[in-house]
Amino acid sequence: MFVESELKSEMASLGDRLGDTRVRYRKGQTPFASAEKLIDVDREIRGALSRPLSDELQLEVRSLSARLRALDPH
């Protein structure tokens, strides 16, 4: 069972990380070769952030965070 405050914190962190990644990408600080993967992860993250809180969402947020870190390890 998810803890609401923990999930909200993870979602906020994921949203912040996504924003930082977008800025680095626009400045050419992330590998251009990752562009398609970043676009896909961006779309999935935006979808996840709009969903109601649940156990499944917490797992998805953690998975998306790991994928985003792998594409942009800053």
Secondary structure as UniProt FT lines:
FT   HELIX           4..26
FT   TURN            27..28
FT   HELIX           32..34
FT   HELIX           35..49
FT   HELIX           55..71
//
